[in-house]
Amino acid sequence: MQEKKEEDLQQILNKISEVGLDEVGKGAVFGPVFSAVVVLTKKNKNTLKQIGVMDSKKLTPKKRNLLFPKILLLSSDYGIGQSSVREIDKLGIREATELSMIRALKKLKKKPSEIIIDGPLRLRLWDDLQNNVVSGDSKFISIASASIVAKVSRDNLMERLEKQYSGYLIFKNKGYGTAEHLSIINKNGITNLHRKSFLKKSNLI
């Protein structure tokens, strides 16, 4: 049933612009959560697929960085949004992620009539038509493109923050709770960009 629904959706989107939305950093313990939305025509979807666009998690950092400017160039429109650590701790990760998605959507020149979102959770703050697709970043080029844009944008921020928060290896772990990162937190304490709500669950604060 789900496969038939996705097949019907793909046939519809082949005739019009495809608007894909994805997030990155939801599971990190440091830094904001990012979302990106990318609008693609059928022609440019095919071009991006041919040059190697796929789920960002399946690509090397070098390949993502190479694809990033090409996606921006070939997209009809795009938007990037984020939610802060303070918002994550105050609102919870789901609501903060939804806020970052809405902020990305508001960056578009024109409000889309339909969006496709990676994952099963509906965007509760969006009143118009939306389709949720599990593993959508491996099924729709627009979502894969959005995942790359969000990932590269957030990774770039993490690398810049490394200079301010040296000693936590942010350039290496990108804010995720690796064993090494958690060990450093246990030794040096938390910074103002660590998510207290996440670290409480790890009994580190």
N, C-alpha and C positions, 0 to 999 in steps of 0.2 A: 504494500500500500504506500509506504514511504517512498520507495523507488519510483512508483508510478507518478506520485505527486511531484517529485523532483524532475522527472522526465517532462511532465507537462509544463512545469515552471521554466525549464530550460528552453522548450520550444517557443514559449511566449517571449522570453528574454532575447532569443535570437533575432526577433523582429524589431526590438526596440533597444534603447540604451539600458545597460545593466548597472545597477547601483549596489555595490557590495560594501558591507560594514564589518569590521573586526576590531578586536582589542588585543592589547598585549600588556603584560605586567600585572595581571590580576593576582597571580600567586606569589609575587615578590614580597620581601619583607622590608624593602627600602625603596623610597622614591614613589612617584606618581604612577597611576595607571593611564595608558594612552589608548586612544581609539582613532581609527582612520576610516574614511569613506571614499570610495573611488567610483567614478562614473565612466563607463566605457561603451563605445559603439561596438557592433558586431565585428567590424573590420579590425579595429584596434585590439579587441579581445584575441582574435586569431593571431595578430602580429605578436602580442605579448606572450602568448602560449608558445609560439615558434621560437622565441628568443630565450625561453626557459623559465617563465614565471610559473611558480607553483607555491604550495604551502610554504611559508617562510621558514618553518621548523625543519624542512627538508633541504634547505639551502645553506651553503657556507656563508659566513659573514662577508667574505669578498664578493660572492655572487650577489648577495642581497644589495650590497653597496653599488654594484655595477648596474643592477636592475632599477634601483630607486629613481634616478633621474629620468630613465626611459619611461617608467610608469607615469611620472608626473607630466612628461612631455606628451604622451599618447592619451592621457585621460582627458575627457571632455570637461571634467571638473573634479576637484577633490577637496577634502577638509580633514584637519587633524585637531583632535581635542584631548584634553587631559583632566584628571581630577587629582587634587593634592593629597598628600599624606594626611593632613588635618581633616579633609573631607572623608577620606577612607575610614579613619578612626572614629569620626563622629557619626557617619551615616551607615557604615557597613560597606563591604566591598561591592555587593551587587548594585546598590543604589548609586555609589560613587562611579562605578563602571558605566551605568546607564547615563549618568550626567556627562561623562566624557564622550559618550556616543552622541548625545544630543548636541553637545558643543561642536563636535566634528560636523554633524549634519547642518548646523546653523552657519557653517563657513561656506556652504555651497551657494553659488549664485542664484540657483533656483531650487525651490523645495521639491524633492522627488515625490512622485505619486506612489511609488512602490520601492521598497528596499528589501534586500536579502541579507540576513544576519547569520554569522557563523555561530553554531551552538543551538541548544534547545530552548533557551530562555528568551521569552518575549521582551521587547523593549517597552516597558509599561508606560513610559513618558511619551511614546509616539502614537498619535491617534490615527494615522493613515495606514495604508496597506503595508504589511510586512510579512516576510516568509522566513522562518527559522529552519536552518539546514544543519544537521549534525555533520561534523567534518566538512563543512561548506568550503573551507579554504583548500580542500583537495578536489572539489567538484565544480567550483565556479571561479573563473579567472578574475572577476571583479573582487571577490572576497580574498583570493590569494594575493592580489595586488594590494588590497587594503592591509592585509597582514604584513606585507613587506614594508609598506610605508609607515605603519605604526611601529614595527619592530626597529627599523633603522632610525626613526626619529627618537624613539626612547633610548636606544643604545647610544646614540650620539650625546644625548643629555647625560647618561650615566658616565660616559667617558669624560665629559666636562666636569661633572660633580666629583670625580676622582681627585681633582686638584684641591677641592675644598675639604674633602673627607678622606684624606690619604691615610693609609693604614688598614682600611676595610676592604681593599682589593675590589672596589666597585667596578673598575674597568674590566675585571676578569669575571666576576659573578653577576654583573648587571643588576645587582640589587636582590638577587634570589637567595633563598636561605640554604645555601650549600653548607656542608659540614664545616668547611673552612671558615666561611663567613660567620656562622653561628658560634664557632669557637672564638673568633676574634671579638664578637659582641660580648661573649661570656667573660672575656679577659678585659676588654677596654670599655664596656658599657655601650649604651645606645646614643645615637645622635638625634637631632631634631627631625631628620628625614627617615628615621626608622619607624615602621608601623607598629605602634604600641599594642594595638588590638591583635595583631598577628603574633607578636613576640610573647604576649601573655600566655598564649596557647602552648608555647614552647617552654614556658616557665623560666624565661630568660630575664623577665622583669617582674 
